Amino acid sequence: MANIDPIDARILARLQRRCDEPLEELGQHVGLSRNAVWRRVKALEERGVLVGRVAVVDPDAVGLGLMVFIQVRAGHHSADWLEKFRRAVRAMPEILGVYRMTGDLDYLLRARVADMADYDRLYQRLIARVDMGDVSASFVMEELKEGSALPL
């Protein structure tokens, strides 16, 4: 790993699983004092390696049990279209991830909604904001693995 020593990698691996772990416990697991761990965490933040700390919310517990992947073909291939699309998807909190793809489709969107009716409202808002070439969706029936921790 570029510019990540083994101790930093162990710190990052633990923080990805539990970012609220007390520094004393984190230090015990990586073999450093509380202060040494704190200095390393601060250095990782300053270098832009550690970019945030979040709480993971159970989507079912907050009524967002349906995950949908939306495949988009661009209406146009221009800088203006891309900027309009970028603004539209960033303004919709249901859309959790947007990826420009190789191959037949242009963009893949990952969204969380309550149900099919909620997805339809999202779809209607999206196509009202941006001219799309083609839009299709696939709905997740079962999540076999979900996570954000990188393999350090």
N, C-alpha and C positions, 0 to 999 in steps of 0.2 A: 504494500500500500504506500502510495506516494506521501512522504513526509509524516507518516503516522508510525510512531514507535510502538513496540508491543504493549507497553503500559498504557499509552493513550488508547490503543485499540481495545484493551480490556475495560478501560473506563467508559469508552463510547458504547461498547456492547452492553454493559450493565445499565447505563443511562437510557438506552433504547428500550429496555424492558421495564425500568422503573425510574423515572427522572426525579422522583421525590425522595429517593433513598438518602438518608442522612450521610453527610460526608464522612463521619466516623466509620460507618458500616462499609461505605464504598472503599475507603482507605484500607480496611481490613481485607477486603476481597482482592485488592490489587497490590497490597504490600507497601502502602505508603501512609504517611501521617495525614491527618485531616487537612492541615495547612498545605501540604504538598499536593494533595488531590485538588484542593480549591484553586491553587495556582495553575495546575494543569487544565482544569475545566475553564478557567478564565482565559487561558492562552488559546484553548480550542475555540472558544467563542470569538476572541479577537481575530483569529486567523480565518474565521468563517467556516470552520469545520462543523462546529455545533451551532446550528442556526435557529434553534427554538426548542421550547419544552412545552408539551401539550398533555392534556388529559384525553384518554380514549373513552368515548361515549358509546354505549350499546345502542345501535340504531333502532332495534325493536322497542327498547324502553322509551324512546322518544317519538315513536310512531313513524319511523322512516325505514320500514322493513323491506322495501323493494329496491334492489340495486338494478340499474339498467346501464347497458353499454350502448351508446348511440353512435352509429357510423354515419359520417357526413362526407359527401362529395361537394366540393366548393361550387358555388354558383358561378364564380369568375376566379381567374387566377391573376389577381392584381393586388397591389399594395393597399389600395383603398378598401377592397373587399376584406382583406385580411385584418386590417385595423378595425373595421366595423364588427367583424366576427369576434375578434379578441375582446373588444369592449363588451359585446353582448354576453359572451360566456363568462367573463369575469364578474359581471353584474348579477349573475344568477347563482345564489348560494347552494342550490340543489346540485349544481355541477361541481363535482369534487376534483376532477382531473380532465385535462384536455391535452391530447397528444397529436402532433402532426406525424403522419405515417408514410411509409413507403408502400408501394403496391397500388392496388386498385382504389382504395379509399384514401381520402385526404386527411381526415381527422377522426379520432376516436375519443368520445367523451364518456366519462364515468360519472353517473349521477345517483343520488339517493332520493327516493320519493316514498310517499305513503302507500300508494296503490296505483292501479292503471289510470284511474281518473286524474290523479295527481300528475302522473307522467304526461297525460294528454294536455293538461294545462301548461306544463313546462314546454312541451313540443309547440303548442300554439304560440306561446310567448317568444320562443326562439325563432320560428319561421316568420313571425311578424317583424322581427328586428333585422333579420339577415336573409337575403335571397340565397336559397340553397339549391344546388344542383340535384341532390338526392339525399334523403334521410331515411335511415332504417334503424330499428332498435332490437336488441336482444335482452331478454329479462333473465336475471339470475334465479335459478330454481333452488340451488343449494350452494352455499359457500363452503368449500372444502378447506380453504386456507385464506386467511386475510391478515395482513400485517404490513408494517412499515419499517421494521428493523432490518438494517443492512447486515450482510454476513461478514462480520469483522473478525 
